[in-house]
Amino acid sequence: MLRRSLLVIGLGCGLAGPMGPAWSQEPAGSAPAVPSFDIENNRLALPAPVPFETGGAGLAPGPQPALAHVAAFLAAKSYVSLLRIEAHLDADAPADQAQALTEARAMAAVRWLIAQGVDCKRLLPVGFGASKPVASNGTPEGKAQNRRVEAHVAELRGRAIGGMPVDGGGRVVGDPCKP
């Protein structure tokens, strides 16, 4: 009997194309495949971008495969005691507006994760504004790459890693455990 399962692909750049279904020949009732997680420089590769409403901080309606991947990662890796959820933007908006928008987007992503059962104490929402571009802001493609959410392992078993402060040099939004 064929069973439909979801193929999760983690790419190093964090901006993969759309995810699609895959068909497997696993017998009915068998355990689902364990997702794989790719980590590079303490950054969890995400299978897709996190979609937001255009120009706003609200998550776009519909599935959130990237955030679901983050939730699955934390469920599988109990020794990850703090995951930094970073939001970044292109350079189109004034710096103060870009910073405020990334802070709101980081918190929106964290709130979604908490609603899925992730412990709020394991999440640190951080906004970076347009301060850490990964591509040129001179092209639409570059701007799209700079509008992103990243997930970075900040602590293992309560100890900071990577030689950086747990905030990664960005602005911590607030306490995700407070409504």
C-alpha positions in Angstrom: 0.0 0.0 0.0 1.3 3.5 -0.9 1.5 6.1 1.8 1.9 9.8 1.2 4.7 11.4 3.2 6.3 14.8 3.2 9.8 15.1 1.9 11.8 17.7 3.9 14.9 19.0 2.3 17.2 21.4 4.2 19.4 23.5 2.0 22.4 25.4 3.3 21.2 28.8 2.1 18.0 28.6 4.1 15.9 29.6 1.1 14.7 26.5 -0.7 12.0 26.2 -3.2 8.5 24.9 -2.4 8.2 21.6 -0.7 6.2 18.9 -2.3 4.8 15.5 -1.5 6.7 12.3 -2.1 5.4 8.8 -2.4 7.0 6.0 -0.5 6.5 2.3 -0.5 6.5 2.0 3.3 3.9 -0.4 4.6 0.8 1.1 6.3 1.3 1.5 10.0 5.1 1.9 9.8 6.7 4.7 11.8 7.1 7.9 9.8 10.6 8.8 8.7 12.5 11.0 11.1 13.2 14.4 9.5 16.8 15.3 8.8 18.3 18.5 10.1 21.2 20.3 8.5 23.2 22.7 10.7 26.0 24.9 9.4 27.7 27.4 11.7 25.0 26.8 14.3 22.2 27.8 11.8 19.4 25.3 11.1 18.8 25.1 7.4 15.1 25.7 6.7 13.2 24.0 3.9 11.4 27.1 2.8 11.2 30.8 3.6 8.9 31.9 6.4 6.1 33.8 4.6 4.8 37.1 6.1 2.0 39.4 5.0 3.5 41.9 2.5 5.0 44.8 4.5 3.7 43.5 7.8 4.7 41.4 10.7 1.8 38.9 10.6 2.5 35.4 9.3 0.9 34.7 5.9 -2.1 32.4 6.1 -1.5 28.8 5.3 1.1 26.2 6.0 4.4 27.2 7.7 6.8 24.4 6.6 9.9 26.3 7.8 8.5 26.9 11.3 7.2 23.3 11.5 10.7 22.2 10.7 12.0 24.4 13.6 9.4 22.8 15.9 10.4 19.3 14.8 14.1 20.1 15.4 13.5 21.3 18.9 11.3 18.3 19.6 14.1 16.0 18.4 17.0 17.8 20.1 16.2 18.3 23.7 19.8 19.3 24.5 19.3 22.5 22.5 18.2 24.7 25.4 18.0 28.0 23.4 17.3 28.7 19.8 17.6 32.2 18.5 14.9 33.1 15.9 16.4 35.9 13.8 14.4 38.1 11.5 16.2 40.2 8.8 15.0 42.7 6.1 16.2 44.3 2.9 17.4 48.0 2.9 14.3 49.5 1.4 12.8 50.9 4.7 14.5 53.4 7.0 16.7 51.7 9.6 14.3 52.3 12.5 11.3 51.0 10.6 13.3 47.9 9.4 14.4 47.2 12.9 10.9 47.5 14.3 9.5 45.2 11.6 12.1 42.5 12.1 11.5 42.5 15.8 7.8 42.1 15.3 8.4 39.3 12.7 10.8 37.5 15.0 8.2 37.6 17.8 5.4 36.4 15.4 7.5 33.4 14.4 8.2 32.6 18.1 4.5 33.0 19.0 3.6 30.5 16.2 6.2 28.0 17.6 4.8 28.4 21.1 1.3 27.8 19.8 2.6 24.5 18.4 3.8 23.4 21.8 7.4 24.6 21.9 8.6 25.7 25.3 8.8 29.5 25.3 12.0 29.3 27.5 13.8 27.6 24.5 13.2 30.5 22.1 14.9 33.9 21.8 13.3 36.3 19.2 15.9 38.8 17.8 15.5 41.5 15.2 18.4 42.6 13.0 16.8 45.2 10.7 18.8 45.4 7.5 22.1 45.1 9.3 23.1 41.6 8.1 22.4 41.3 4.3 23.4 38.0 2.6 23.0 39.4 -0.9 23.1 42.7 -2.7 20.1 45.0 -2.1 20.6 46.3 -5.7 18.4 43.6 -7.3 14.9 42.2 -6.5 16.4 38.7 -6.1 19.0 40.0 -3.6 16.3 41.9 -1.6 14.2 38.7 -1.5 17.2 36.8 0.0 17.7 39.5 2.6 14.1 39.3 3.8 14.4 36.1 5.9 14.1 34.3 9.1 16.9 32.2 10.5 17.1 29.8 13.4 20.5 29.6 15.2 21.4 27.3 18.1 22.4 29.7 20.9 22.8 27.3 23.8 23.4 23.6 24.4 22.4 22.3 27.8 22.2 25.8 29.2 25.7 26.9 27.9 26.2 29.6 25.2 28.0 28.3 22.1 29.8 29.8 19.1 31.8 32.4 20.9 29.0 34.9 20.5 26.4 36.3 22.9 23.2 34.4 22.7 21.5 37.4 21.0 24.0 37.1 18.1 24.5 40.8 18.1 20.9 41.7 17.3 18.2 43.3 19.4 16.2 40.9 21.6 12.5 41.6 21.2 11.2 40.7 24.6 10.2 37.8 26.8 8.4 35.2 24.6 6.9 33.7 27.8 4.9 36.8 28.5 1.7 37.2 26.5 
